[in-house]
Amino acid sequence: MIGVASTASWLLFERNDLVNTLMLFVLGSSLCAFYLSRRATVVAALASIAAFDFLFVPPTFSFEVNDSRYLLTFGSLLIVSLVVANLAAQLREQVRIARQREGHTRSLFELSRAFADTHDLDEILGALSARAGLELGIPTRIVRTHDIAPGPNHLPISGAEGHYADQFLIRAGGRSIASLEVGPGPELRRIGADDRLLLESLASLAGVAVERSLLAQAAETERRRAEMQEVRNTLLSSISHDLRTPLTVILGSATSLLEAGGTIAADTERQLL
Protein backbone atom coordinates (compact mmCIF):
# COMPACT_ATOMS: atom_id res chain seq x y z
CA MET A 1 0.00 0.00 0.00
CA ILE A 2 2.81 2.42 0.82
CA GLY A 3 4.56 1.42 -2.40
CA VAL A 4 1.43 2.29 -4.39
CA ALA A 5 1.13 5.62 -2.58
CA SER A 6 4.79 6.40 -3.27
CA THR A 7 4.48 5.51 -6.95
CA ALA A 8 1.30 7.54 -7.41
CA SER A 9 2.82 10.52 -5.58
CA TRP A 10 5.99 10.34 -7.70
CA LEU A 11 4.02 10.24 -10.94
CA LEU A 12 1.79 13.14 -9.89
CA PHE A 13 4.46 15.15 -8.08
CA GLU A 14 4.89 17.70 -10.86
CA ARG A 15 1.15 18.44 -10.81
CA ASN A 16 0.64 18.45 -7.02
CA ASP A 17 2.25 20.26 -4.15
CA LEU A 18 3.64 18.59 -1.04
CA VAL A 19 0.36 18.88 0.86
CA ASN A 20 -1.57 16.86 -1.72
CA THR A 21 1.29 14.41 -1.97
CA LEU A 22 1.20 13.96 1.80
CA MET A 23 -2.53 13.21 1.61
CA LEU A 24 -1.81 10.21 -0.58
CA PHE A 25 0.42 8.78 2.14
CA VAL A 26 -2.22 9.53 4.77
CA LEU A 27 -4.75 7.69 2.62
CA GLY A 28 -2.42 4.71 2.26
CA SER A 29 -1.77 4.54 6.00
CA SER A 30 -5.49 4.85 6.74
CA LEU A 31 -6.34 2.00 4.37
CA CYS A 32 -3.72 -0.15 6.09
CA ALA A 33 -5.41 0.58 9.41
CA PHE A 34 -8.67 -0.98 8.20
CA TYR A 35 -7.08 -4.21 7.04
CA LEU A 36 -4.06 -4.72 9.29
CA SER A 37 -3.29 -4.84 12.99
CA ARG A 38 -2.23 -1.83 15.03
CA ARG A 39 1.40 -2.88 14.97
CA ALA A 40 1.35 -3.25 11.20
CA THR A 41 -0.35 0.14 10.91
CA VAL A 42 2.42 1.76 12.93
CA VAL A 43 4.96 0.14 10.60
CA ALA A 44 2.99 1.44 7.61
CA ALA A 45 2.91 4.96 9.10
CA LEU A 46 6.66 4.92 9.71
CA ALA A 47 7.19 3.63 6.18
CA SER A 48 5.01 6.48 4.85
CA ILE A 49 7.04 9.03 6.76
CA ALA A 50 10.29 7.53 5.51
CA ALA A 51 9.08 7.41 1.88
CA PHE A 52 7.69 10.94 1.99
CA ASP A 53 10.91 12.25 3.56
CA PHE A 54 13.19 10.38 1.16
CA LEU A 55 11.31 11.19 -2.06
CA PHE A 56 9.77 14.61 -1.58
CA VAL A 57 11.19 16.53 1.39
CA PRO A 58 14.24 18.62 0.48
CA PRO A 59 16.93 17.50 0.20
CA THR A 60 15.38 14.65 -1.79
CA PHE A 61 16.77 11.12 -1.85
CA SER A 62 18.01 11.69 1.66
CA PHE A 63 16.55 11.28 5.14
CA GLU A 64 17.90 14.66 6.22
CA VAL A 65 15.32 17.33 7.13
CA ASN A 66 16.43 20.91 6.64
CA ASP A 67 13.10 22.44 7.65
CA SER A 68 12.09 21.51 11.21
CA ARG A 69 8.43 22.17 10.36
CA TYR A 70 8.38 18.85 8.54
CA LEU A 71 8.88 17.12 11.91
CA LEU A 72 5.41 18.35 12.88
CA THR A 73 4.12 16.96 9.59
CA PHE A 74 5.68 13.59 10.30
CA GLY A 75 4.26 13.56 13.82
CA SER A 76 0.81 14.49 12.55
CA LEU A 77 0.94 11.68 9.99
CA LEU A 78 1.88 9.19 12.69
CA ILE A 79 -0.84 10.40 15.08
CA VAL A 80 -3.51 10.29 12.37
CA SER A 81 -2.47 6.76 11.46
CA LEU A 82 -2.62 5.66 15.10
CA VAL A 83 -6.04 7.24 15.64
CA VAL A 84 -7.45 5.61 12.51
CA ALA A 85 -5.86 2.28 13.50
CA ASN A 86 -7.44 2.48 16.96
CA LEU A 87 -10.88 3.33 15.54
CA ALA A 88 -10.59 0.56 12.96
CA ALA A 89 -9.56 -1.94 15.65
CA GLN A 90 -12.54 -0.94 17.78
CA LEU A 91 -14.83 -1.28 14.78
CA ARG A 92 -13.48 -4.75 13.98
CA GLU A 93 -13.93 -5.78 17.61
CA GLN A 94 -17.51 -4.54 17.63
CA VAL A 95 -18.22 -6.40 14.40
CA ARG A 96 -16.66 -9.55 15.87
CA ILE A 97 -18.73 -9.27 19.04
CA ALA A 98 -21.92 -8.64 17.03
CA ARG A 99 -21.28 -11.67 14.83
CA GLN A 100 -20.44 -13.79 17.85
CA ARG A 101 -23.63 -12.75 19.63
CA GLU A 102 -25.60 -13.46 16.50
CA GLY A 103 -24.06 -16.92 16.36
CA HIS A 104 -24.80 -17.51 20.04
CA THR A 105 -28.40 -16.42 19.59
CA ARG A 106 -28.79 -18.71 16.58
CA SER A 107 -27.25 -21.58 18.54
CA LEU A 108 -29.64 -21.05 21.46
CA PHE A 109 -32.60 -20.89 19.08
CA GLU A 110 -31.64 -24.10 17.29
CA LEU A 111 -31.03 -25.91 20.56
CA SER A 112 -34.37 -24.75 22.00
CA ARG A 113 -36.09 -25.99 18.82
CA ALA A 114 -34.38 -29.35 19.25
CA PHE A 115 -35.52 -29.48 22.88
CA ALA A 116 -39.10 -28.73 21.86
CA ASP A 117 -39.27 -31.96 19.86
CA THR A 118 -38.40 -34.31 22.72
CA HIS A 119 -39.09 -35.00 26.38
CA ASP A 120 -36.47 -37.71 26.71
CA LEU A 121 -33.71 -36.81 29.16
CA ASP A 122 -30.96 -38.64 27.26
CA GLU A 123 -31.91 -36.95 24.00
CA ILE A 124 -31.87 -33.52 25.67
CA LEU A 125 -28.42 -34.06 27.17
CA GLY A 126 -27.13 -35.54 23.92
CA ALA A 127 -28.36 -32.53 21.93
CA LEU A 128 -26.67 -30.21 24.43
CA SER A 129 -23.33 -31.99 24.16
CA ALA A 130 -23.49 -32.06 20.35
CA ARG A 131 -24.34 -28.36 20.09
CA ALA A 132 -21.61 -27.33 22.54
CA GLY A 133 -19.01 -29.37 20.67
CA LEU A 134 -20.15 -27.95 17.34
CA GLU A 135 -19.97 -24.34 18.52
CA LEU A 136 -16.59 -24.60 20.23
CA GLY A 137 -14.90 -27.28 18.13
CA ILE A 138 -13.50 -28.97 21.24
CA PRO A 139 -14.34 -32.23 23.04
CA THR A 140 -17.44 -32.28 25.26
CA ARG A 141 -19.17 -34.93 27.34
CA ILE A 142 -22.17 -35.29 29.63
CA VAL A 143 -21.66 -36.70 33.12
CA ARG A 144 -24.83 -37.84 34.88
CA THR A 145 -24.96 -37.00 38.57
CA HIS A 146 -27.46 -37.98 41.25
CA ASP A 147 -26.97 -34.71 43.05
CA ILE A 148 -24.17 -32.18 43.30
CA ALA A 149 -23.87 -29.80 46.21
CA PRO A 150 -25.34 -26.36 45.44
CA GLY A 151 -22.80 -23.96 44.03
CA PRO A 152 -21.88 -21.92 40.97
CA ASN A 153 -22.97 -23.17 37.57
CA HIS A 154 -19.41 -22.98 36.21
CA LEU A 155 -16.66 -24.90 37.97
CA PRO A 156 -13.06 -25.41 36.79
CA ILE A 157 -12.25 -29.09 37.15
CA SER A 158 -9.50 -31.51 36.28
CA GLY A 159 -11.02 -34.40 34.38
CA ALA A 160 -9.58 -37.66 33.16
CA GLU A 161 -5.90 -37.14 32.44
CA GLY A 162 -6.52 -33.39 32.60
CA HIS A 163 -8.40 -33.51 29.29
CA TYR A 164 -11.62 -31.88 30.49
CA ALA A 165 -11.03 -28.54 32.14
CA ASP A 166 -14.43 -26.88 32.64
CA GLN A 167 -17.73 -28.08 34.05
CA PHE A 168 -21.14 -26.50 33.60
CA LEU A 169 -23.91 -27.85 35.83
CA ILE A 170 -27.37 -28.64 34.48
CA ARG A 171 -29.88 -27.96 37.23
CA ALA A 172 -33.56 -28.83 37.25
CA GLY A 173 -36.03 -29.06 40.07
CA GLY A 174 -33.58 -27.61 42.57
CA ARG A 175 -30.91 -30.26 42.03
CA SER A 176 -28.15 -31.06 39.59
CA ILE A 177 -29.17 -33.56 36.94
CA ALA A 178 -25.88 -33.71 35.03
CA SER A 179 -22.86 -31.65 34.07
CA LEU A 180 -21.48 -30.56 30.70
CA GLU A 181 -17.71 -30.94 30.68
CA VAL A 182 -15.53 -29.39 27.99
CA GLY A 183 -11.83 -29.78 27.41
CA PRO A 184 -9.03 -27.71 25.94
CA GLY A 185 -9.24 -29.53 22.62
CA PRO A 186 -6.56 -31.22 20.52
CA GLU A 187 -4.67 -27.94 20.13
CA LEU A 188 -5.07 -27.01 23.82
CA ARG A 189 -7.33 -24.09 22.94
CA ARG A 190 -8.81 -22.81 26.16
CA ILE A 191 -12.32 -21.44 26.13
CA GLY A 192 -12.70 -17.72 26.71
CA ALA A 193 -15.20 -15.61 28.62
CA ASP A 194 -17.58 -15.40 25.65
CA ASP A 195 -17.49 -19.17 25.20
CA ARG A 196 -18.18 -19.67 28.91
CA LEU A 197 -21.15 -17.35 28.67
CA LEU A 198 -22.50 -19.35 25.73
CA LEU A 199 -21.99 -22.66 27.55
CA GLU A 200 -23.68 -21.34 30.68
CA SER A 201 -26.63 -20.24 28.53
CA LEU A 202 -26.79 -23.63 26.81
CA ALA A 203 -26.61 -25.44 30.15
CA SER A 204 -29.34 -23.19 31.58
CA LEU A 205 -31.53 -23.81 28.53
CA ALA A 206 -30.95 -27.54 28.91
CA GLY A 207 -31.93 -27.27 32.58
CA VAL A 208 -35.23 -25.66 31.59
CA ALA A 209 -35.83 -28.42 29.03
CA VAL A 210 -34.99 -31.12 31.59
CA GLU A 211 -37.31 -29.55 34.15
CA ARG A 212 -40.06 -29.38 31.54
CA SER A 213 -39.42 -33.06 30.77
CA LEU A 214 -39.58 -33.96 34.45
CA LEU A 215 -42.84 -32.04 34.84
CA ALA A 216 -44.27 -33.82 31.80
CA GLN A 217 -43.24 -37.18 33.25
CA ALA A 218 -44.74 -36.24 36.62
CA ALA A 219 -48.00 -35.22 34.92
CA GLU A 220 -48.08 -38.51 33.01
CA THR A 221 -47.42 -40.44 36.22
CA GLU A 222 -50.21 -38.55 37.98
CA ARG A 223 -52.58 -39.25 35.09
CA ARG A 224 -51.82 -42.96 35.23
CA ARG A 225 -52.24 -42.93 39.01
CA ALA A 226 -55.66 -41.29 38.61
CA GLU A 227 -56.64 -43.90 36.04
CA MET A 228 -55.51 -46.68 38.36
CA GLN A 229 -57.48 -45.13 41.23
CA GLU A 230 -60.57 -44.97 39.02
CA VAL A 231 -60.13 -48.62 38.02
CA ARG A 232 -59.67 -49.59 41.67
CA ASN A 233 -62.83 -47.73 42.72
CA THR A 234 -64.78 -49.37 39.89
CA LEU A 235 -63.47 -52.80 40.87
CA LEU A 236 -64.31 -52.27 44.55
CA SER A 237 -67.79 -51.06 43.62
CA SER A 238 -68.33 -54.14 41.46
CA ILE A 239 -67.04 -56.50 44.16
CA SER A 240 -69.15 -54.84 46.84
CA HIS A 241 -72.23 -55.21 44.64
CA ASP A 242 -71.46 -58.86 44.01
CA LEU A 243 -71.02 -59.43 47.75
CA ARG A 244 -74.10 -57.42 48.76
CA THR A 245 -76.55 -59.61 46.82
CA PRO A 246 -75.85 -62.95 48.62
CA LEU A 247 -75.45 -61.13 51.95
CA THR A 248 -78.92 -59.66 51.50
CA VAL A 249 -80.36 -63.16 50.92
CA ILE A 250 -78.54 -64.50 53.99
CA LEU A 251 -79.77 -61.59 56.10
CA GLY A 252 -83.38 -62.14 54.95
CA SER A 253 -83.27 -65.87 55.76
CA ALA A 254 -81.79 -65.25 59.21
CA THR A 255 -84.37 -62.56 59.93
CA SER A 256 -87.20 -64.89 58.94
CA LEU A 257 -85.88 -67.61 61.31
CA LEU A 258 -85.56 -65.16 64.17
CA GLU A 259 -89.00 -63.62 63.70
CA ALA A 260 -90.93 -66.83 63.01
CA GLY A 261 -89.52 -68.71 65.97
CA GLY A 262 -90.81 -72.36 66.06
CA THR A 263 -93.84 -71.76 63.81
CA ILE A 264 -91.99 -72.60 60.61
CA ALA A 265 -92.20 -76.08 59.14
CA ALA A 266 -89.11 -78.21 59.47
CA ASP A 267 -88.50 -78.41 55.73
CA THR A 268 -88.80 -74.63 55.32
CA GLU A 269 -86.55 -74.03 58.28
CA ARG A 270 -83.95 -76.33 56.80
CA GLN A 271 -84.05 -74.46 53.51
CA LEU A 272 -83.71 -71.12 55.24
CA LEU A 273 -80.74 -72.41 57.25
N, C-alpha and C positions, 0 to 999 in steps of 0.2 A: 504493500500500500504506500509506503514512504517512497519506494522507488518510482511508482507511478506518479506520485505528487511531484517528485523531483524532476522527472522527465517532462511532465506537462508544464511545470514552472519554467524550465529551461527553454522549452520551445516557444513559450508565450512571453518570455522575459522582455523582449524588445517592445512588446505592445503594452505591458503592464508595469506598474511601479512596484516597489518592494512591499507595500501594504497588501496589494492584491495577491502578490506572490506568496506572502505569509499566510493569507487566508486559505490557499490551497494546502499548505502543510497543516493548518488547523483542521481543515476538513478531513485530511487523511488520518490524523491522530484521532479525531472524533469517531470516524468510521471504525477504526481499530478498537475503540472502547466498546462498541456495540457487539463485537464478535469475539474479542479476546479477553483474557483475564486482566486484573488490575496491574499485575506485574508486567505483563506483555505490553499493556498500554503505556506504562512508564518508559519501557524500553523504546516503544514507538515514538513517544514524545521526545526523548533524548536523541533518537535518530533524526527526527525532524529538525530539532535545533541544530544538530551537527551538520545536516545537509544544507539547511538554509544558511548557516554561517559560512560553510565551505564554498558554496556555489554563488551566493548573492551578496553577502555582506563584505564590503571593502575592508581589507584587500582580499579579493576573491582567490579561490583555490588555496586558502590558508585558514587556519582556525584562529588567527589573531583577530582581535576586535579593537579597532582604533577609536570607535565612538562608544563611550560607556552607556549611552542610551539604549543600545541594542541589548544590553544585559537585562534591562527591564522587559524588553520584547521577549527575550528567551524565557524569562521567569513567568511572564504572562502566558506564553504558549504552554509551558509545563503545568501551570495552575489550571488553565482551561481543560487540558487533557485529563488531569486528575479529577476535576469536578465531573466532567462528562463520564469518565470511567466509573466513578462512584455512583452516579445516577443510573448508568447502564447496569451496573452490578445489582443495585437495588431493584431495578425493573426486572432483571432476569430472575432474581430471588422471589419476587412477588409472583411472577408467572409460574415459576416452579411450584410455589406453595399452592397457587390456585389450581394448577393441574393435579397436584397431589391430592388436594381436598376433593376435587372432582372425582378422581379415581377412588378415593375412600368412600365417598357417597355412593358411587356406582356399585362398589363392592358390598356395602351394607344393604343396598336395595336388592341386589341379586341374591345375597344370602337370606334376607328376609323372605324373598319370594320362594326360595328353596325350602325354608322352614314352613311356609304356609301349606305346602303340599304333603306334609308328613306329620304324624304324631309319635313316630317311633323314636325312642331315645337314642339308639345306636345310629340311626340315619341322621339325626340332628348333629350329634357329635362328629360323625364322619364328614358331613358337609362343612362343619366348622374347620376341621383340620385341613380338608382339601382346599378351602378358600384361603386360609391363612398361608399355607404353603405356596399357593399360586401367587398371592400378592407379594410375598417376601422373597420367594425363590430360595428358601432355606428349609431344612428338615423340620417337620412338626410331628407331634404325636399327642394322643389323648390318653390320659391316665385316669381311670375310674377310681373314685375315692368314696368310702362310706361316709366319712365326715371329716372335714379339716377344721381345726380350731379357727374361730373368727379372726380376721386380720385383713390386711390390704389385699386388693385384687391382683396386684402385681408383686411377685416375689422373685428375687434372683436366687437361683438354685444351682447346684452342681449335679448334673444327671450322670447317667452311665458313662463312665470314662470321660467325664467333663464335656460330653457332646452337646447336651441340652443345657442351656444357660439361663433361660427365663421361663417363668411359670405364671400363667394367668388363670385364676380360679373361675369356675363356672358355678354360680350360686343360683339356687332355686328353692323356694319354700323355706328360706332361712337357714339353709345348710349347703355345703359344697357337694355338688354332684360329681364333678370331675375337674380336671385341670388341663389346660392347653399348654404344652411345653414346646418351646422353639429353641433351636440351637444356632450356633454361629455359622453353620453352613460349611460346604467343602472348602471355601476360600477364607474361612474364619471372618466372614463379614458380620460384624455385630449390628444388632438392630438399634436404630436411633430413637429419639423421643417421638418423632412422628409415627414411626412404625409401632412403638409401644401404645400410643394413643389409638391407633387403628385396631391393634390386637385387643386392647381393653374394650373397645366398642364392640368388636366381634364377639368377645366372650360375654359381654353384657347382653347382647342380642340373643346369643345362644341360651343364656340363662332364662330370658323371657320366654323363648320357645320351649325350653325344657319345663318351665313352670306351667305354661299353657298345656303341654302334653300331660303333665302330672294331674292337672285339674280335669282334663278330658278323661283320663283314666279313672280318676276318683268319681267323676260323674257317671261313667259307665258302670263302675262297681256299685255305686248307689242305686242305679237303675236296675241292675240285676238283683240286688238285695231286695228292692221293693217288689220285683216280680216274684222272687222266691217267697217273700212274706205273703203275697197275695195267693200264691199256690198253696202255701201252708194253711192259710185261713180257709181256703176253699176245701182243702182236704179234711181239716178238722170239722168243718161244718157238715161235710158229707158223712164222715164217720159218726159224728154225734147224732145225725138223723137216722143212720142205720142202726145205731144202738138204742135210740129212743123208742123205736117201734116195738121191738120185743120187750123192752122194759115196761112199756105201757100195758102190754098184754099180761105180763107177769103181775104187775101192780093190780090190774083189774081182777085177776083170778084170786089173788091173796085177799083183796078187799071183800070179794064175794064170800069167801070161806069165813072171814072174820065176822061179817055181818049176819050171815045165815045161821051160823052156829051149827047145831045138830039136826036142823030141819032139811038138809040136803040129802038126796039119795046117795047111796054108797057109790054107785057107778059115776054119778055126776061129780061127787067129791074127788073121786080118783082122777077123773079127767082134769079137774081144776088143779089138783096137786101136780 
